[in-house]
Amino acid sequence: MLSPLRQILTMSRWEIRRSATTMPREVIPVAVALFILLIIVTGYTQESGIHLQDRMYTAGVDSAETGTIILGDPRFTVYRGGQQGGNGPDHRPAGCPGGGY
């Protein structure tokens, strides 16, 4: 006869295999609703312009020409330096490809 611990392990394996291969009918509508919600939220974030990579990097430049080139990429925040000292970050306005240069 098997020890009680071994019997418990055997039964737990059977239950895990049974529950892992089947999905209860109550879960299917919730899973479908969550999938539809995921699609809607993904579409909304793509349309509204929420991007994880916006202004992820910081660059310091001395010339306006270099700053204009870097501002073409929305991942960068550009700080201008030079003789006048730093003017602070130049955040490009939405829809303006060249920024403040």
KOLVEXBA-563214 format. One record per residue: y, x, z of N, C-alpha, C, O, CB in turn; residue in three letters. Coordinates in steps of 0.001 Angstrom, whole numbers, plus 524288, in hexadecimal, padded with zeros to 5 digits. Glycine has a CB too. Layout:
YXZYXZYXZYXZYXZALA/...
This chain:
7FB5B8034680000800008000080000804EB8037880000805108078F802877FFFA7FC44804CFMET/808E5801C27FD2380DBA804BB7FCAD810EF80442801AE810BA8005480471810EE802D97F7F1LEU/813D180845802B8817458080E8074681BA8804238063881CEF8031D801B28198D80D948088DSER/81DF8801F080A568222F7FE1A80993826C78003E8066F829067FD708033D824247FC3680ED1PRO/82830805298074C82C7A807738045782B34807C97FE8F82E8D806C37FB4382DC680CD580671LEU/82670809347FD54824CD8098E7F7D9824B88042B7F54C8261E803A57F0BA81F6080C1C7F770ARG/82317800267F834823207FACB7F61C828BA7F9047F4FE829C27F67F7F107820747F6F97F9FEGLN/82C417FA537F877831C37F8E07F7B1833EB7FB9B7F2D7836A27F92D7EFB4835157FA517FC96ILE/832BF8008C7F23983499803657ED9F8325B801227E8968351F800BC7E4AC8332D8092A7EE0DLEU/82D6B7FFAB7E8A882AF97FD587E40B82D947F8317E2AF82ED57F73B7DE248251A7FC847E4F0THR/82E697F4D77E69D830EF7EFC87E59A836917F0727E3DD838717ED877E088830BC7EC597EA7AMET/839497F4447E61783EB47F5127E48083F037F6F67DED8842997F5787DC01841637F9027E825SER/83B507FA357DD2D83B2B7FBD27D7B083A4B7F72C7D41783CD17F6BD7D005836E27FFE47D6D3ARG/836BB7F3B17D594835B47EF017D26C83AA67EBAB7D1FA83BF97E9D37CDBD831307EBC07D4D7TRP/83D597EAEA7D659842137E7A87D64D8466E7EA217D31C849437E76D7D052843F97E6B07DBDBGLU/846F37EF357D38784B067F1E07D07F849E67F1747CAAE84D6E7F0687C79784B6F7F7A97D21DILE/845037F2427C92D843977F1BB7C3A9844737EC347C1B8846547EB717BD5B83DEC7F34D7C2D1ARG/8431C7E8567C4E1843BA7E2E07C351849837E1767C2CD84B0B7DEEA7BF058410A7DF3D7C74BARG/84CB47E3147C68A852397E19A7C66B8555A7E4D87C285859577E3047C08C854957E22A7CBD2SER/853A47E98E7C1638567F7ECDC7BDB6855AF7EB247B814858FD7EC367B4C1854D67F2837BE57ALA/8516E7E88D7B6F3850557E70B7B18E852097E1847B04B852257E0127ABB584AA07E7997B076THR/8535B7DE667B423854FE7D9057B31D85A5F7D8137B57285BCA7DA6A7B966851007D5157B55BTHR/85D577D4A67B2FA862737D3377B4E08625C7CD607B622860D67CA3E7B2D2866CA7D4937B0CDMET/863F47CBDF7BAD5863FE7C64D7BC1F867B37C3447B88786B8F7C5657B69A865947C5837C1DAPRO/8667E7BE647B7AF869B37BB2A7B42886F367BA5A7B63D872CB7B95A7B3318671D7B5E07B34AARG/86FF67BAC17BB51875337BA027BD8A878D97BE8A7BC3B87D9D7BDE67BC48874D97B95D7C375GLU/876AB7C3147BB13879D37C7B37BA1987BD27C7E47B47A87FEB7CA327B377876B17CC957BB4CVAL/8790B7C58D7B0DE87A697C5E87AB4C87FD97C3AF7AA24882D47C6537A772876587C3077A804ILE/8815B7BF077ABFB886B07BD297AAD788AEA7C0A87AD3888F057C16C7AAD68875D7B79A7ACDDPRO/889F97C2BD7B1CE88DCA7C6397B43E88E4D7CB3C7B109892A47CD237B03988C337C7817B9F2VAL/889FA7CD5C7AF3B88A227D21B7AC1088D037D12C7A6ED890097D47E7A535884977D4107AAFCALA/88C187CCB37A47B88ECE7CB6F79F9C894A37CACA7A097897D47CCAC79D8688C8A7C66D79D27VAL/896107C8267A4D589B9B7C7667A61E89E467CC9E7A7378A2AE7CD787A57E89C307C3C27AADFALA/89BB37D0127AA0489DF97D5317AB1489E877D8747A6228A24C7DB637A59389AAA7D81B7AF09LEU/89AD77D7F77A29489B347DACF79DA189FD17D8D879A638A2AC7DBF479818896187DA4279A81PHE/8A0897D3B879A338A4FE7D17B7975A8AA1A7D328799E08ADD77D470797228A4A07CB7579731ILE/8AA517D32979F158AEFB7D4ED7A1DF8B01D7DAAB7A0AD8B4A47DC287A0078AE517D4217A7CCLEU/8AC107DDDB7A0638ACBD7E35F79F0B8AF1C7E4027999E8B28C7E749798DB8A7807E63B79F53LEU/8AD557E0F0795E28AF6E7E130790928B52D7DF8D7907F8B85C7E20678DDF8AC377DDAF78CDEILE/8B6817DB6F793558BBF27D98D7937C8BF847DD97795FE8C3B97DEB2793F28BC4F7D45979680ILE/8BDE57DFCB79A618C11E7E3A879D148C1BF7E892799C38C5F97EADB799A48BEB77E50C7A268VAL/8BDA97EA357971A8BDFF7EEC8793B28C1DC7EDCC78F3F8C5067F13178E008B8917F02D7917BTHR/8C19F7E93E78CE38C5507E7EC788BF8CAE37E7B078AB28CE7A7E96A788008C3DE7E2CA7864FGLY/8CBA97E58B78F688D0EB7E534791A18D32E7EAA2792A28D7B67EBA4791638D0D47E209796B8TYR/8D00F7EE19794DD8D2167F34E795FE8D33E7F655791058D6D57F988790F08CE3D7F65479958THR/8D0487F56578CE28D1727F7F6787EC8D6907F5F07859D8D9977F8F4783688CCF57F7217840AGLN/8D7867F0E17861C8DC4A7EE92783E78E11F7EFED787188E54B7F0D6784E38DBBC7E8A97838DGLU/8E09B7F01478C448E5347F0D678F888E6C67F68B78FF48EAEF7F7BD7920C8E43C7EEA7794E5SER/8E39B7FA0278E0F8E5137FF7978E0B8E3CB8025C7930B8E60180684794058EAB07FFED78D01GLY/8E05580053796368DEBB8031E79AE78DAB48072E799408D663805D9797988DC787FF4B79F2BILE/8DC2180C0A799B58D8A681042798208D8528143279C928DC488157279EFE8DA93812E9792FCHIS/8D3C28161C79DA28D306819DC7A1DD8D56B81F237A09B8D6A2822227A42A8CD4881A837A307LEU/8D6208205579B998D7D88258679A208DDC0825F57997F8DFAC82A41798818D53C827197952AGLN/8E0B4821BE79A058E65A822117995A8E8BC8256D79DA88E797824BE7A2478E8D181C927995DASP/8EC088290779C0F8EED782C9079F8C8EB3C82F6A7A34C8EC6E830007A7EB8F2E2829947A298ARG/8E6E0831257A14B8E313833F17A4798E49C839B27A5178E36683C147A9178DD9C833807A20AMET/8E73C83BEF7A13C8E89A8416F7A14A8EE7D8421C7A1B88F17B83EB97A0148E68A8442679C66TYR/8F01B846777A3EC8F59D847C87A4768F6A484CC77A16C8F3A7850877A1C78F730848687AA51THR/8FADE84CCE79E728FC488517679B6A9020C852A479C4E9054B84F1879C618FB1F850AC79575ALA/9034A8579D79CFB908B38595579D6690A2D85C40798759075485FBC796C29098785CCE7A249GLY/90EA285ADE7961C9104985D5879137915E985F32791AE918F085D2D794D290FB48598878C90VAL/917448631D78E7891C9B8651C78E4091F99862F77899692465862A4789BE91C9086B0778E0DASP/91CDA8617E7857391F9C85FC3780C291E76859FE77FAC91A3E85802780D891E0B8632677C02SER/922468577077D72921C0851E277C2991DAB85108777E591AFF84D08777DF9270984FA277A6AALA/91D28854C27744B919588542877017913CC85401772409109F850C5770A7919E48589A76C1EGLU/912AE8577E775DB90D7B8578D7783F90C888529577B54908488505877B2290CD785C5377BCCTHR/91075850E277E2590FF184C027812290EF08475177DB890BF3843D777F2D914C584B107844FGLY/9116A8472B779249108E842E17757E90AEE842D37738E9089783EAA772F89145284349770DFTHR/908CB8475D772939035E847AD770C18FFA3845C8774F88FC0E842C3773E5901FC84D4D76F25ILE/9007A8478C779B78FCEE8461677DFF8FD798404E77F568F99C83DC9780B48FE0684970782E2ILE/9022C83E2E77EF9902EA838A4780379003D8350977C548FFE88305677D4A908AA837617806ALEU/8FE5883713778028FB61833EA774578F6248322E776908F3AB82EA2774758FA87836E976F5BGLY/8F474834A177AC28EF768336077D3B8F08C83087782638F31F832B8785CE8EC208387377E2CASP/8EEA782BB3783078EFEF828B0787BF8ED7D82AD778CBA8EEA5828E9790FA8EE3A823237870DPRO/8EA2682EC978C508E7B6830F3791028EB588349E794008EA23836177986B8E2C3833D378F8EARG/8EFCC83623791AC8F32583A19793FB8F82D837D4796398FA7B83439794098F46F83E3078FF8PHE/8F9CE83A0679A9F8FF0B8396379CB6901AD83EA979BF48FF8A842AE79D818FF07837967A2ACTHR/9065083EAE79994908E0843987982890D9B8447279BA8910D5840F379C5A90A858439679250VAL/90DF88492679DDA9128784ACF7A0D59157784ECC79D9E913388529D79BBE910F684D167A63FTYR/91A8F84DDF79CFD91DC185181799FD920448557479DA492221854117A1DA921F584E90796D6ARG/9205085A6079C04922E285E8079F03926FB8610B79BA59291785E897981F91EEB862987A0FBGLY/92827865DE79C9B92BE2868B379959930BA86A2579C699309186A967A13292D61865777949AGLY/9352986AE779991939F686C9C79C1C93C3A8687479FBF93E89869CB7A3BF93DF686E1479808GLN/93BA08637E79E7593DF585F5F7A19D93ACD85E4C7A68E93C7F85B397A9D693E7485A6879E6CGLN/9364E860BA7A727932E585F787AB8C92F6E85AEE7AA0592FC3858F17A5A89361885E287B088GLY/92C32859587AD86928998550D7AC5E92B5284FD47AC5292E5F84EA87AFD992435854F17B048GLY/92A4984CB27A86D92C8B847797A814928E0843547AA1092A1483EB07A9AE92E0B846457A28EASN/92474844D67AC2B920B6841037AE1A91D0783F437A9D591D67841087A5609238383C577B061GLY/9197A83BCC7AB31915A083A227A74A9181D836D67A31191BAC833C47A41491138837177A9DFPRO/916368378279E59917F883458799F791377830B87988990FE583238795B0919B4837D37952CASP/913AF82BFC79A8890F8A8283879965911058253B7947B91528822CA7943F90EA38246979E14HIS/90DBF8256E790B490EB8822CE78BC590EB681CEF78C8E90B1B81AE878F0290AA782460787B1ARG/9129681A1B78A979128C8146978AE890E0C81234787AB90C4D814A5783EA917CF8122278907PRO/90C3980DAB7891F907E480B387864A9096080A45780A690D868081677F929064980611788E2ALA/9061380BDD77D0E906F980AFC7778390A9380EEB774FD90B9B80E7E770509091D805B8776B9GLY/90C85812B3777D89100F81695775A390D2181BBB7751B90C2881E4F7790C9150B8174177917CYS/90BAE81D527705A90862821E876FCA90B0E82707771369084E82AC577276906788223776A59PRO/910178276E7711C912A082C75772219149982D2C77797915E48318F77912916FB82D2B76E8CGLY/914E78291B77AA8916DD8298C77FEC91CC182A6D7800091F84828D077C6A9141B82DED782BFGLY/91EA682CFB784179243082DA0784D09268A832537823592B2B8335D783029254D82DDC78A4AGLY/923A78353877F26925C6839E277CA4928D78388D777D392AE683C0A7753C9217983DA277B44TYR/
